[in-house]
Amino acid sequence: MPEPTITLAFQDYDHTRALVDGGVTVEGYDLKTATISPPSQIFLRMLNKEEFDASEMSLSNYIIALGHGDRRFVAIPVFPSRVFRHSYIWINANAGIREPRDLIGKQVGIADYSMTALLFVRGMLKHEYNVLPEDIHWFRRRSEHVPIKAPAALRIDNIEKDQTLDGLLEEGKLDALAVTSPPQSFKNGSPLVKRLFPDAKQVESEYYRRTKIFPIMHLVVLRRKLYEKNPLIATVLTKAFQKAKQQAYKRLEESLSPIPWMNLDLEYAQQAMGADMYPYGVKLNLPTLEAATLYSYEQGLTERKFAVSELFAPETLDLFSDG
């Protein structure tokens, strides 16, 4: 009897590659994968049409949807995208911004307000530097993926359709950007566009040492109807992702990357964060997950603070808890 087919969508990551090429299988299922970029397209297709059986999903959008009573999905503790956010805040050199507190009263460009990157940026600015979301005038370039009810004191405006965040920053019409990739002006060497944190790598590693927060951008969700038919799928899929990640680690250790100094960066990361730098599972990620649910509540994106255990399939809560 053939195994049932499940469809799974995510961006093309090295740590998920083995699921695509068949190096890792999902016990009891015939896996069909779709690699899609940017991942925001996956989120929209899943949120709007439930197009896949399982997919990568914005952590913030998932929490917000749960807050709205949307229970179409259940998450597993697999985190395809994790990024420290200090190094993705950019400033105009003439804006008078020398430290995070100087962002107070400034105009800051963003993609959208509800995205997870901004959830962690705002949380970091508040808890580390006492800069509140309402202290900043936010300018976004696109509509939200999920509906939000912004707090009354928050200032959010949209840029014009013919404008770009990058152009507005370089022109000095925006003071800073909090985005998910370097502005083209920075990559082109513009002297007007700089990082808020010039020593970002040191700042981020110290932040992790103190807080144990390694920001989670995306998790993986299952359609709840599929999960409820056979809850075992949550466990076997989580374990398959773990095996795929372990294969990616082996490739890193064999220095197969074309990036110079990758071996030194790998040593640095393992010394700072342990051998499993990209841990899956709930217990190994509690500081980060607790921060996400707290920030979502503090920032008015949810009406209450969710318990971390409410986010995930119960069968997966203790997976990998021994490290």
Steps between C-alpha positions, in 0.01 A plus 500: 500500500654836400585748773281812520647808335561824686606829345753720675613851398802697617780714368807323362719476811811288536360354822185377320672382181496132600120507511497619139757260356370196689799468732249512787149355482192549717403171661165376373454770235592573141638853523457750216694822556473844342782753544369854462665839539437741656340311790240774538335345192471171689337675796241670280419183307460306824304769685271577207449157342651236733683393187741253665469230764792657686710809443740754632313782676578835660516453878342840563222451244424159651471642852282789378274259312461288814407816686223557246367149566641358176574138587542359148865420572709341771874557524790265552822624669706524182645841420626533141599866532676663795681833479646740755347836421753759624695477174189576291432850630638762262530876547556808290838639606356853516202412719679563828467138613799375697332253735162326527352771724546745213225316311244671726298740288652374176338366179580133445417297190374141523349238270193446717430538869387148588802312362712304745819693427333818625347319798852422622644839401234681701539261792876540499478881481255509791664252734862585424487875432162626632388609152126429469312429176297817546823704522558438128306606190482188281470503120409171332525396136232228483175387658492262795476125440256469789266769636632695798344753732774753566508662846361854497833661583680328212587700188504297176482645150546346157756617247381585148485225239776663294732531801748251644625474855859492375458816294326686782780410741779611269312823422463570872120488487517206739744498790541123530383164370428175683494247217595142419776557245769765451381807305636516147654837581707339775610219266596765245723669758295813567665704779153612608374156607652328802409242763360624829733249667839515318629214717185295445659156529640577845176667612290205385721237660500692830121536476469123459742434789286711734149417382527162320268653239580390144212657308273252323355643180308200368361172628321213324125450514270212408141526389311412815254275315789285380663497845177400675459201266840368609684698772808283447580710193615786724767283661628327188520826306687675782750215518547508123587869511750427778671231291520735200662767716756253635601416143550872435728520804714220357540692175609808694755302697642366175558861387300461180386863504660738246495784756848598630548471877187288537703258709591778743141625513384146575748473786393840633130410489550163668711654776231764562190284458598134530536220248134523394494866405156478342300298752149370439260401776309706755709466815827588328342820370290617793674839549441590135144368486407665831639827365292469182172441684579780747591749228186416301289580806696808604481644150123456477510232232322252730258572781674260738836335538482149362667219689770351280337157533187636328693551178610143433362152454503343851687192371799720409544697823765270646688414183876566517464624860821322599696696240 
